[in-house]
């Protein structure tokens, strides 16, 4: 695994941890709402997130 990828994954863990540490009740409420969504909607959100992430990565490089 490349150093950049490992660093990026570590940053994801830090950000996720900060959200859980700073606002655990909000995170729980959000997850309850997400659990109510259909798989199709979740896939759409995932596809949009991938697209935004790839576009941002391309823009940064």
Secondary structure, DSSP 8 states (H G I E B T S, - for coil): --HHHHHHHHHHHHHHHHHHHH-HHHHHHHHHHHHTS-HHHHHHHHHHHHHHHHHHHHHH-
